[in-house]
Amino acid sequence: MPFSRNKLLQIAVVVLRVAMGGAFVYAGYIKLSEPWQLFAANIADYEVVPMWAAKFLAHTFPWFEVVLGLLLMSGRWFRCSTVTTSLLLLFFVGLMVHAKLGGKQINCGCFGSDEPISWKTFVRDGGMLVVSLFLTLMAFRNRRKPA
């Protein structure tokens, strides 16, 4: 018996949600496994926040990524987690574009400290943004109507 289109869409959402969540958990784990100073240096290289903020983000953001990834994987607070993920990825891609257009030869900082911004990081993060926007759309697609 073939799957209905709606059933296939539901399966795709679950698979993409778990994959996206896994990517965020992995990104956070990688940053937590390295000395925080490396991530702080990556943040500082973008030259958009002062050093004290880069240090604060280096200590806290990897934990946020792990929690966000776990929320995506579990499907809890799905609307909130997909909107947050989409906004973060939009911000990250924007930062990378800004850095590249500004002639900066810096590391992305996305999945560890040794990953220069390149066409590969743009394709990966851009693809993640597209998936995240799709998940956000699906999260709001079947909104319950107020009684």
DSSP file (Angstrom, degrees, kcal/mol; ACC not computed):
  #  RESIDUE AA STRUCTURE BP1 BP2  ACC     N-H-->O    O-->H-N    N-H-->O    O-->H-N    TCO  KAPPA ALPHA  PHI   PSI    X-CA   Y-CA   Z-CA
    1    1 A M              0   0    0      0, 0.0     2,-0.0     0, 0.0     0, 0.0   0.000 360.0 360.0 360.0 121.4    0.0    0.0    0.0
    2    2 A P        -     0   0    0      0, 0.0     2,-0.2     0, 0.0     0, 0.0  -0.308 360.0-107.2 -69.8 151.7    1.6    3.3   -1.1
    3    3 A F        -     0   0    0      1,-0.1     2,-0.1     2,-0.1     0, 0.0  -0.478  32.9-116.0 -73.6 146.7    2.1    6.1    1.4
    4    4 A S     >  -     0   0    0     -2,-0.2     4,-2.3     1,-0.1     5,-0.2  -0.427  26.0-111.5 -75.5 160.4   -0.2    9.1    1.1
    5    5 A R  H  > S+     0   0    0      1,-0.2     4,-2.1     2,-0.2     5,-0.1   0.895 119.6  51.8 -60.0 -40.6    1.5   12.5    0.3
    6    6 A N  H  > S+     0   0    0      2,-0.2     4,-2.2     1,-0.2    -1,-0.2   0.885 108.8  50.2 -65.0 -39.2    0.6   13.7    3.8
    7    7 A K  H  > S+     0   0    0      2,-0.2     4,-2.2     1,-0.2    -2,-0.2   0.906 110.3  49.5 -66.4 -41.6    2.2   10.7    5.4
    8    8 A L  H  X S+     0   0    0     -4,-2.3     4,-2.6     1,-0.2    -2,-0.2   0.884 110.1  51.7 -63.9 -37.9    5.4   11.1    3.3
    9    9 A L  H  X S+     0   0    0     -4,-2.1     4,-2.3     2,-0.2    -2,-0.2   0.906 109.0  50.3 -64.3 -41.7    5.5   14.8    4.3
   10   10 A Q  H  X S+     0   0    0     -4,-2.2     4,-2.0     2,-0.2    -2,-0.2   0.901 111.6  47.9 -62.6 -41.3    5.2   13.8    8.0
   11   11 A I  H  X S+     0   0    0     -4,-2.2     4,-2.7     2,-0.2    -2,-0.2   0.920 110.9  51.2 -65.2 -43.9    8.0   11.3    7.7
   12   12 A A  H  X S+     0   0    0     -4,-2.6     4,-2.8     1,-0.2     5,-0.3   0.900 108.8  51.8 -60.4 -41.1   10.2   13.9    5.9
   13   13 A V  H  X S+     0   0    0     -4,-2.3     4,-2.6     2,-0.2    -1,-0.2   0.921 111.4  46.5 -62.5 -44.0    9.6   16.4    8.7
   14   14 A V  H  X S+     0   0    0     -4,-2.0     4,-2.5     2,-0.2     5,-0.2   0.939 114.2  47.2 -64.4 -46.4   10.6   13.9   11.3
   15   15 A V  H  X S+     0   0    0     -4,-2.7     4,-2.4     1,-0.2    -2,-0.2   0.934 116.5  43.6 -61.0 -46.9   13.8   12.9    9.4
   16   16 A L  H  X S+     0   0    0     -4,-2.8     4,-2.8    -5,-0.2     5,-0.2   0.876 112.5  53.2 -67.7 -37.1   14.8   16.5    8.7
   17   17 A R  H  X S+     0   0    0     -4,-2.6     4,-2.5    -5,-0.3    -2,-0.2   0.925 112.4  44.1 -62.7 -45.5   14.0   17.6   12.3
   18   18 A V  H  X S+     0   0    0     -4,-2.5     4,-2.6     2,-0.2    -2,-0.2   0.900 114.8  49.1 -67.7 -40.9   16.2   14.8   13.7
   19   19 A A  H  X S+     0   0    0     -4,-2.4     4,-2.1    -5,-0.2    -2,-0.2   0.927 113.8  45.5 -64.6 -44.6   19.0   15.5   11.3
   20   20 A M  H  X S+     0   0    0     -4,-2.8     4,-2.0     2,-0.2    -2,-0.2   0.924 114.2  48.8 -65.2 -43.7   18.9   19.3   11.9
   21   21 A G  H  X S+     0   0    0     -4,-2.5     4,-2.6    -5,-0.2    -2,-0.2   0.912 110.2  51.7 -60.9 -42.4   18.8   18.7   15.7
   22   22 A G  H  X S+     0   0    0     -4,-2.6     4,-2.6     1,-0.2    -1,-0.2   0.878 107.1  53.3 -62.0 -38.1   21.6   16.2   15.4
   23   23 A A  H  X S+     0   0    0     -4,-2.1     4,-2.5     2,-0.2    -1,-0.2   0.903 111.0  46.2 -63.9 -40.7   23.7   18.8   13.5
   24   24 A F  H  X S+     0   0    0     -4,-2.0     4,-2.4     2,-0.2    -2,-0.2   0.905 112.7  49.1 -70.0 -40.3   23.1   21.4   16.3
   25   25 A V  H  X S+     0   0    0     -4,-2.6     4,-2.7     2,-0.2    -2,-0.2   0.935 113.8  47.4 -61.4 -44.7   23.9   18.9   19.1
   26   26 A Y  H  X S+     0   0    0     -4,-2.6     4,-2.8     2,-0.2    -2,-0.2   0.915 110.6  51.0 -63.0 -44.2   27.1   17.9   17.2
   27   27 A A  H  X S+     0   0    0     -4,-2.5     4,-1.9     1,-0.2    -1,-0.2   0.921 113.6  45.3 -60.8 -43.7   28.1   21.5   16.6
   28   28 A G  H  X S+     0   0    0     -4,-2.4     4,-2.3     2,-0.2    -1,-0.2   0.913 112.2  51.4 -65.0 -42.4   27.7   22.3   20.3
   29   29 A Y  H  X S+     0   0    0     -4,-2.7     4,-1.9     2,-0.2    -2,-0.2   0.914 108.3  51.4 -61.4 -44.0   29.5   19.2   21.3
   30   30 A I  H  X S+     0   0    0     -4,-2.8     4,-0.9     1,-0.2    -1,-0.2   0.930 111.8  47.0 -60.1 -45.4   32.5   20.0   19.1
   31   31 A K  H  < S+     0   0    0     -4,-1.9     3,-0.4     1,-0.2    -1,-0.2   0.877 112.3  50.1 -65.4 -36.6   32.8   23.5   20.6
   32   32 A L  H  < S+     0   0    0     -4,-2.3    -1,-0.2     1,-0.2    -2,-0.2   0.790 107.0  55.3 -71.4 -26.5   32.5   22.1   24.1
   33   33 A S  H  < S+     0   0    0     -4,-1.9    -1,-0.2    -5,-0.2    -2,-0.2   0.675 103.0  65.8 -81.4 -16.3   35.2   19.5   23.4
   34   34 A E  S  < S-     0   0    0     -4,-0.9     2,-0.1    -3,-0.4     5,-0.0  -0.639 106.1 -82.0 -97.7 160.3   37.7   22.2   22.3
   35   35 A P    >>  -     0   0    0      0, 0.0     3,-1.7     0, 0.0     4,-0.8  -0.414  39.0-127.9 -58.7 134.7   39.2   24.9   24.6
   36   36 A W  H 3> S+     0   0    0      1,-0.3     4,-2.4     2,-0.2     5,-0.2   0.767 103.9  70.9 -58.8 -25.9   36.6   27.8   24.8
   37   37 A Q  H 3> S+     0   0    0      1,-0.2     4,-2.3     2,-0.2    -1,-0.3   0.828  92.4  57.1 -62.3 -31.4   39.3   30.3   23.8
   38   38 A L  H <> S+     0   0    0     -3,-1.7     4,-2.0     2,-0.2    -1,-0.2   0.931 109.7  43.4 -65.2 -44.7   39.3   28.8   20.2
   39   39 A F  H  X S+     0   0    0     -4,-0.8     4,-2.5     2,-0.2    -2,-0.2   0.891 111.9  54.2 -68.1 -38.5   35.6   29.5   19.8
   40   40 A A  H  X S+     0   0    0     -4,-2.4     4,-2.7     1,-0.2    -2,-0.2   0.904 108.4  49.8 -60.4 -40.8   36.0   33.0   21.4
   41   41 A A  H  X S+     0   0    0     -4,-2.3     4,-2.0     2,-0.2    -1,-0.2   0.904 109.4  51.3 -65.0 -40.8   38.7   33.8   18.9
   42   42 A N  H  X S+     0   0    0     -4,-2.0     4,-0.6     2,-0.2    -2,-0.2   0.918 112.4  46.2 -61.3 -43.2   36.5   32.6   16.0
   43   43 A I  H >< S+     0   0    0     -4,-2.5     3,-1.2     1,-0.2     5,-0.5   0.932 111.7  51.2 -64.1 -45.7   33.7   34.9   17.3
   44   44 A A  H >< S+     0   0    0     -4,-2.7     3,-1.7     1,-0.3    -1,-0.2   0.833  98.3  67.3 -62.0 -33.1   36.0   37.8   17.8
   45   45 A D  H 3< S+     0   0    0     -4,-2.0    -1,-0.3     1,-0.3    -2,-0.2   0.770  91.2  61.9 -61.1 -25.7   37.4   37.4   14.2
   46   46 A Y  T << S-     0   0    0     -3,-1.2    -1,-0.3    -4,-0.6    -2,-0.2   0.722  97.1-145.1 -72.4 -19.6   33.9   38.5   12.8
   47   47 A E    <   +     0   0    0     -3,-1.7    -3,-0.1    -4,-0.4    -2,-0.1   0.883  65.8 112.0  57.7  44.6   34.4   41.9   14.6
   48   48 A V  S    S+     0   0    0     -5,-0.5    -4,-0.1     1,-0.2    -1,-0.1   0.525  72.8  38.5-118.8 -13.7   30.8   42.3   15.5
   49   49 A V  S    S-     0   0    0     -6,-0.3    -1,-0.2    -5,-0.1    -2,-0.1  -0.961  88.2-102.0-133.4 153.5   30.9   42.0   19.3
   50   50 A P    >>  -     0   0    0      0, 0.0     4,-2.0     0, 0.0     3,-0.6  -0.262  41.0-103.6 -67.9 163.8   33.4   43.2   21.9
   51   51 A M  H 3> S+     0   0    0      1,-0.3     4,-2.5     2,-0.2     5,-0.2   0.862 120.5  57.5 -59.6 -38.9   35.8   40.6   23.3
   52   52 A W  H 3> S+     0   0    0      1,-0.2     4,-2.0     2,-0.2    -1,-0.3   0.887 109.2  46.9 -60.9 -36.3   33.9   40.3   26.6
   53   53 A A  H <> S+     0   0    0     -3,-0.6     4,-3.0     2,-0.2    -1,-0.2   0.876 109.2  53.8 -71.7 -37.5   30.8   39.3   24.6
   54   54 A A  H  X S+     0   0    0     -4,-2.0     4,-2.3     2,-0.2    -2,-0.2   0.906 110.2  47.8 -61.7 -41.3   32.9   36.8   22.5
   55   55 A K  H  X S+     0   0    0     -4,-2.5     4,-1.5     2,-0.2    -2,-0.2   0.925 112.4  48.7 -64.9 -44.4   34.1   35.2   25.7
   56   56 A F  H  X S+     0   0    0     -4,-2.0     4,-1.9     1,-0.2     3,-0.3   0.937 113.4  46.9 -60.5 -47.5   30.6   35.1   27.1
   57   57 A L  H  X S+     0   0    0     -4,-3.0     4,-2.6     1,-0.2    -1,-0.2   0.874 107.6  56.9 -62.8 -37.7   29.2   33.5   23.9
   58   58 A A  H  < S+     0   0    0     -4,-2.3    -1,-0.2    -5,-0.2    -2,-0.2   0.834 112.2  42.6 -63.8 -31.2   32.1   31.0   23.7
   59   59 A H  H  < S+     0   0    0     -4,-1.5     4,-0.2    -3,-0.3    -1,-0.2   0.827 128.5  25.3 -81.0 -33.6   31.1   29.8   27.2
   60   60 A T  H >X S+     0   0    0     -4,-1.9     4,-1.7    -5,-0.2     3,-0.6   0.815 104.2  69.8-105.4 -36.3   27.3   29.7   26.7
   61   61 A F  H 3X S+     0   0    0     -4,-2.6     4,-2.6    -5,-0.3     5,-0.2   0.858  93.9  57.3 -61.6 -38.8   26.4   29.4   23.0
   62   62 A P  H 3> S+     0   0    0      0, 0.0     4,-2.0     0, 0.0    -1,-0.2   0.892 107.9  49.3 -58.8 -36.3   27.5   25.7   22.7
   63   63 A W  H <> S+     0   0    0     -3,-0.6     4,-2.5    -4,-0.2    -2,-0.2   0.891 109.3  52.1 -67.1 -38.4   25.2   24.7   25.5
   64   64 A F  H  X S+     0   0    0     -4,-1.7     4,-2.9     1,-0.2     5,-0.2   0.908 108.3  51.5 -62.1 -42.4   22.4   26.6   23.7
   65   65 A E  H  X S+     0   0    0     -4,-2.6     4,-2.6     2,-0.2    -2,-0.2   0.909 109.9  49.2 -60.8 -42.8   23.1   24.7   20.5
   66   66 A V  H  X S+     0   0    0     -4,-2.0     4,-2.5     2,-0.2    -2,-0.2   0.944 113.6  45.5 -63.0 -48.0   22.9   21.4   22.3
   67   67 A V  H  X S+     0   0    0     -4,-2.5     4,-2.4     2,-0.2    -2,-0.2   0.927 113.8  49.2 -62.5 -45.0   19.6   22.3   24.0
   68   68 A L  H  X S+     0   0    0     -4,-2.9     4,-2.3     1,-0.2    -1,-0.2   0.909 111.4  50.2 -60.6 -42.6   18.2   23.6   20.7
   69   69 A G  H  X S+     0   0    0     -4,-2.6     4,-2.7    -5,-0.2    -1,-0.2   0.904 110.0  49.7 -62.3 -41.9   19.3   20.5   18.9
   70   70 A L  H  X S+     0   0    0     -4,-2.5     4,-2.3     2,-0.2     6,-0.3   0.881 109.7  51.8 -65.6 -37.7   17.7   18.3   21.6
   71   71 A L  H  X>S+     0   0    0     -4,-2.4     4,-1.7     2,-0.2     5,-0.8   0.924 111.6  47.0 -63.4 -43.7   14.4   20.2   21.3
   72   72 A L  H  <5S+     0   0    0     -4,-2.3    -2,-0.2     1,-0.2    -1,-0.2   0.936 113.1  48.6 -62.0 -46.0   14.4   19.8   17.5
   73   73 A M  H  <5S+     0   0    0     -4,-2.7    -1,-0.2     1,-0.2    -2,-0.2   0.882 116.0  42.8 -63.2 -38.4   15.2   16.1   17.8
   74   74 A S  H  <5S-     0   0    0     -4,-2.3    -1,-0.2    -5,-0.2    -2,-0.2   0.710 103.4-128.6 -82.1 -19.9   12.4   15.5   20.4
   75   75 A G  T ><5 +     0   0    0     -4,-1.7     3,-0.8     1,-0.3     2,-0.2   0.509  57.8 145.8  83.2   3.7    9.9   17.7   18.6
   76   76 A R  T 3 <S+     0   0    0     -5,-0.8    -1,-0.3    -6,-0.3     5,-0.2  -0.513  72.5   2.8 -75.1 142.9    9.2   19.6   21.8
   77   77 A W  T 3> S+     0   0    0     -2,-0.2     4,-3.1    -3,-0.1     5,-0.3   0.904  84.3 174.3  47.7  47.9    8.3   23.3   21.4
   78   78 A F  H <>  +     0   0    0     -3,-0.8     4,-2.3     1,-0.2     5,-0.2   0.867  69.1  47.3 -57.8 -44.7    8.6   22.7   17.7
   79   79 A R  H  > S+     0   0    0      2,-0.2     4,-2.4     1,-0.2     5,-0.2   0.950 115.6  45.0 -63.8 -47.8    7.4   26.1   16.6
   80   80 A C  H  > S+     0   0    0      1,-0.2     4,-2.4     2,-0.2    -2,-0.2   0.919 115.1  47.6 -62.1 -44.8    9.7   27.9   18.9
   81   81 A S  H  X S+     0   0    0     -4,-3.1     4,-2.2     1,-0.2    -1,-0.2   0.867 113.1  47.4 -69.5 -35.1   12.7   25.7   18.1
   82   82 A T  H  X S+     0   0    0     -4,-2.3     4,-2.5    -5,-0.3    54,-0.2   0.903 113.1  47.7 -73.6 -38.9   12.3   25.9   14.3
   83   83 A V  H  X S+     0   0    0     -4,-2.4     4,-2.6    -5,-0.2     5,-0.2   0.936 113.9  48.1 -63.6 -44.5   11.8   29.7   14.4
   84   84 A T  H  X S+     0   0    0     -4,-2.4     4,-2.6    -5,-0.2    -2,-0.2   0.921 112.3  48.9 -60.9 -44.9   14.9   30.1   16.6
   85   85 A T  H  X S+     0   0    0     -4,-2.2     4,-2.7     2,-0.2     5,-0.2   0.919 111.7  48.9 -61.6 -44.8   16.9   27.8   14.4
   86   86 A S  H  X S+     0   0    0     -4,-2.5     4,-2.4    46,-0.2    -2,-0.2   0.921 112.6  47.5 -63.1 -44.0   15.9   29.7   11.2
   87   87 A L  H  X S+     0   0    0     -4,-2.6     4,-2.3     2,-0.2    -1,-0.2   0.909 112.9  49.2 -64.3 -41.6   16.8   33.0   12.7
   88   88 A L  H  X S+     0   0    0     -4,-2.6     4,-3.0    -5,-0.2    -2,-0.2   0.942 112.7  46.4 -61.9 -47.4   20.1   31.7   14.0
   89   89 A L  H  X S+     0   0    0     -4,-2.7     4,-2.8     2,-0.2     5,-0.3   0.884 111.4  51.9 -65.8 -37.8   21.0   30.2   10.6
   90   90 A L  H  X S+     0   0    0     -4,-2.4     4,-2.1    -5,-0.2    -1,-0.2   0.919 112.7  46.2 -61.5 -42.9   19.9   33.4    8.8
   91   91 A F  H  X S+     0   0    0     -4,-2.3     4,-2.5     2,-0.2    -2,-0.2   0.921 113.2  49.2 -63.8 -45.3   22.2   35.4   11.2
   92   92 A F  H  X S+     0   0    0     -4,-3.0     4,-2.4     2,-0.2    -2,-0.2   0.927 112.3  46.7 -62.4 -46.5   25.1   33.0   10.7
   93   93 A V  H  X S+     0   0    0     -4,-2.8     4,-2.5     1,-0.2    -1,-0.2   0.909 112.1  52.0 -63.1 -41.1   24.9   33.0    6.9
   94   94 A G  H  X S+     0   0    0     -4,-2.1     4,-2.6    -5,-0.3    -2,-0.2   0.902 108.9  50.0 -60.6 -41.9   24.6   36.8    7.0
   95   95 A L  H  X S+     0   0    0     -4,-2.5     4,-2.6     2,-0.2    -2,-0.2   0.909 110.8  49.3 -62.5 -42.0   27.8   37.0    9.2
   96   96 A M  H  X S+     0   0    0     -4,-2.4     4,-2.7     2,-0.2    -2,-0.2   0.910 111.9  48.3 -65.4 -41.2   29.7   34.7    6.8
   97   97 A V  H  X S+     0   0    0     -4,-2.5     4,-3.0     2,-0.2     5,-0.3   0.935 112.2  49.6 -62.7 -46.0   28.6   36.8    3.8
   98   98 A H  H  X S+     0   0    0     -4,-2.6     4,-1.6     1,-0.2    -2,-0.2   0.917 113.0  46.8 -58.4 -45.1   29.6   40.0    5.6
   99   99 A A  H  <>S+     0   0    0     -4,-2.6     5,-2.5     2,-0.2    -2,-0.2   0.924 114.4  46.5 -64.4 -44.9   33.0   38.5    6.5
  100  100 A K  H ><5S+     0   0    0     -4,-2.7     3,-1.5     1,-0.2    -2,-0.2   0.922 113.3  47.8 -66.0 -44.4   33.6   37.2    3.0
  101  101 A L  H 3<5S+     0   0    0     -4,-3.0    -1,-0.2     1,-0.3    -2,-0.2   0.797 108.1  57.4 -66.8 -26.7   32.6   40.5    1.3
  102  102 A G  T 3<5S-     0   0    0     -4,-1.6    -1,-0.3    -5,-0.3    -2,-0.2   0.408 118.2-113.7 -82.4   2.4   34.8   42.4    3.8
  103  103 A G  T < 5 +     0   0    0     -3,-1.5     2,-0.3     1,-0.3    -3,-0.2   0.614  61.5 156.2  78.7  12.0   37.8   40.3    2.6
  104  104 A K      < -     0   0    0     -5,-2.5     2,-0.8    -6,-0.2    -1,-0.3  -0.556  34.1-157.4 -75.4 133.3   38.2   38.5    5.9
  105  105 A Q        +     0   0    0     -2,-0.3     2,-0.3    11,-0.0    -1,-0.1  -0.765  44.7 138.9-105.7  81.2   40.0   35.1    5.7
  106  106 A I        -     0   0    0     -2,-0.8    11,-2.4    11,-0.1     2,-0.2  -0.755  56.7 -94.7-125.7 167.4   38.6   33.7    8.9
  107  107 A N  B     -A  116   0A   0      9,-0.3     7,-0.1    -2,-0.3   -62,-0.1  -0.585  26.0-134.0 -81.0 145.0   37.2   30.4   10.3
  108  108 A C        -     0   0    0      7,-3.9    -1,-0.1    -2,-0.2     5,-0.1   0.922  20.9-152.1 -62.8 -46.4   33.5   29.9   10.2
  109  109 A G    >   +     0   0    0      3,-0.4     3,-0.5     6,-0.4     4,-0.1   0.503  59.7 118.5  83.2   4.3   33.4   28.6   13.8
  110  110 A C  T 3  S+     0   0    0      5,-0.3   -79,-0.2     1,-0.2     3,-0.1   0.951  86.6  11.6 -70.8 -51.5   30.3   26.5   12.9
  111  111 A F  T 3  S-     0   0    0      1,-0.3    -1,-0.2     4,-0.1     3,-0.2  -0.438 133.2 -38.7-126.1  55.8   31.6   23.0   13.6
  112  112 A G  S <  S-     0   0    0     -3,-0.5    -3,-0.4   -85,-0.1    -1,-0.3  -0.488  75.1 -72.6 111.1 177.1   34.9   23.6   15.4
  113  113 A S  S    S+     0   0    0      1,-0.2     2,-0.5    -2,-0.2    -1,-0.1   0.594 111.8  63.9 -90.3 -11.5   37.8   26.0   15.2
  114  114 A D        +     0   0    0     -3,-0.2    -1,-0.2    -7,-0.1    -7,-0.0  -0.539  69.6 106.5-116.5  67.1   39.5   24.9   12.0
  115  115 A E        -     0   0    0     -2,-0.5    -7,-3.9    -3,-0.2    -6,-0.4  -0.739  55.1-151.0-144.8  90.7   37.0   25.5    9.2
  116  116 A P  B     -A  107   0A   0      0, 0.0     2,-0.3     0, 0.0    -9,-0.3  -0.261  32.2 -99.0 -62.9 147.9   37.7   28.5    6.9
  117  117 A I        +     0   0    0    -11,-2.4     2,-0.3     4,-0.1   -11,-0.1  -0.537  65.6 144.1 -66.1 126.5   34.7   30.2    5.3
  118  118 A S     >  -     0   0    0     -2,-0.3     4,-2.0    -3,-0.1     3,-0.2  -0.867  68.9 -80.5-151.1-179.9   34.4   28.9    1.8
  119  119 A W  H  > S+     0   0    0     -2,-0.3     4,-2.5     1,-0.2     5,-0.2   0.822 127.0  59.5 -60.0 -29.7   31.9   27.9   -0.8
  120  120 A K  H  > S+     0   0    0      2,-0.2     4,-2.6     1,-0.2    -1,-0.2   0.910 105.1  46.5 -66.6 -41.9   31.5   24.6    1.1
  121  121 A T  H  > S+     0   0    0     -5,-0.2     4,-2.7    -3,-0.2     5,-0.3   0.871 112.8  51.0 -68.6 -34.7   30.4   26.4    4.3
  122  122 A F  H  X S+     0   0    0     -4,-2.0     4,-2.5     2,-0.2     5,-0.2   0.921 112.3  45.8 -66.4 -43.0   28.0   28.6    2.3
  123  123 A V  H  X S+     0   0    0     -4,-2.5     4,-2.4     2,-0.2    -2,-0.2   0.939 116.8  45.1 -64.8 -46.2   26.4   25.5    0.7
  124  124 A R  H  X S+     0   0    0     -4,-2.6     4,-2.3     2,-0.2    -2,-0.2   0.962 119.4  39.2 -62.2 -53.2   26.2   23.6    4.0
  125  125 A D  H  X S+     0   0    0     -4,-2.7     4,-2.2     1,-0.2    -1,-0.2   0.868 116.0  52.1 -69.9 -35.4   24.8   26.5    6.0
  126  126 A G  H  X S+     0   0    0     -4,-2.5     4,-2.2    -5,-0.3    -1,-0.2   0.908 110.5  48.9 -63.4 -41.3   22.6   27.7    3.2
  127  127 A G  H  X S+     0   0    0     -4,-2.4     4,-2.4    -5,-0.2    -2,-0.2   0.894 110.1  50.9 -63.6 -40.4   21.2   24.2    2.9
  128  128 A M  H  X S+     0   0    0     -4,-2.3     4,-2.7     1,-0.2    -1,-0.2   0.887 108.8  52.3 -64.1 -37.4   20.6   24.0    6.6
  129  129 A L  H  X S+     0   0    0     -4,-2.2     4,-2.7     2,-0.2    -2,-0.2   0.920 108.8  49.6 -64.0 -43.4   18.8   27.4    6.4
  130  130 A V  H  X S+     0   0    0     -4,-2.2     4,-2.2     2,-0.2    -2,-0.2   0.931 113.2  46.5 -60.9 -45.9   16.5   26.0    3.6
  131  131 A V  H  X S+     0   0    0     -4,-2.4     4,-2.7     1,-0.2    -2,-0.2   0.920 112.7  50.3 -61.8 -43.9   15.7   22.9    5.7
  132  132 A S  H  X S+     0   0    0     -4,-2.7     4,-2.4     1,-0.2   -46,-0.2   0.901 109.8  49.4 -63.1 -41.5   15.1   25.0    8.8
  133  133 A L  H  X S+     0   0    0     -4,-2.7     4,-2.5     2,-0.2    -1,-0.2   0.889 110.9  50.9 -64.5 -38.7   12.8   27.4    6.9
  134  134 A F  H  X S+     0   0    0     -4,-2.2     4,-2.5     2,-0.2    -2,-0.2   0.932 110.9  48.2 -62.0 -46.2   10.9   24.3    5.6
  135  135 A L  H  X S+     0   0    0     -4,-2.7     4,-2.3     2,-0.2    -2,-0.2   0.890 110.6  51.6 -62.6 -38.8   10.6   22.9    9.1
  136  136 A T  H  X S+     0   0    0     -4,-2.4     4,-1.4   -54,-0.2    -1,-0.2   0.928 109.7  49.7 -62.7 -44.7    9.3   26.3   10.3
  137  137 A L  H  X S+     0   0    0     -4,-2.5     4,-1.0     1,-0.2     3,-0.4   0.924 112.4  47.5 -58.5 -45.2    6.7   26.4    7.6
  138  138 A M  H  X S+     0   0    0     -4,-2.5     4,-0.7     1,-0.2    -1,-0.2   0.847 106.0  58.8 -66.5 -33.6    5.6   22.9    8.5
  139  139 A A  H  < S+     0   0    0     -4,-2.3    -1,-0.2     1,-0.2    -2,-0.2   0.835 116.5  33.6 -65.1 -31.2    5.5   23.8   12.2
  140  140 A F  H >< S+     0   0    0     -4,-1.4     3,-1.0    -3,-0.4    -1,-0.2   0.491  97.6  87.7-101.2  -4.9    3.0   26.5   11.5
  141  141 A R  H 3< S+     0   0    0     -4,-1.0     2,-0.2     1,-0.3    -2,-0.1   0.907  94.6  37.0 -62.7 -45.4    1.2   24.8    8.6
  142  142 A N  T 3< S+     0   0    0     -4,-0.7    -1,-0.3    -3,-0.1     3,-0.1  -0.285  81.3 169.9-107.2  48.0   -1.4   22.9   10.7
  143  143 A R    <   -     0   0    0     -3,-1.0     2,-0.2    -2,-0.2    -3,-0.1  -0.305  38.9-112.6 -59.4 138.8   -2.0   25.5   13.4
  144  144 A R        -     0   0    0      1,-0.1    -1,-0.1     3,-0.0     3,-0.0  -0.526  28.0-125.2 -71.2 138.4   -5.0   24.6   15.6
  145  145 A K        -     0   0    0     -2,-0.2    -1,-0.1     1,-0.1    -3,-0.0  -0.691  31.1-104.9 -83.9 136.4   -7.9   27.0   15.1
  146  146 A P              0   0    0      0, 0.0    -1,-0.1     0, 0.0     0, 0.0  -0.317 360.0 360.0 -61.4 143.6   -9.1   28.6   18.4
  147  147 A A              0   0    0     -3,-0.0    -2,-0.0     0, 0.0    -3,-0.0   0.473 360.0 360.0 -78.2 360.0  -12.3   27.1   19.7
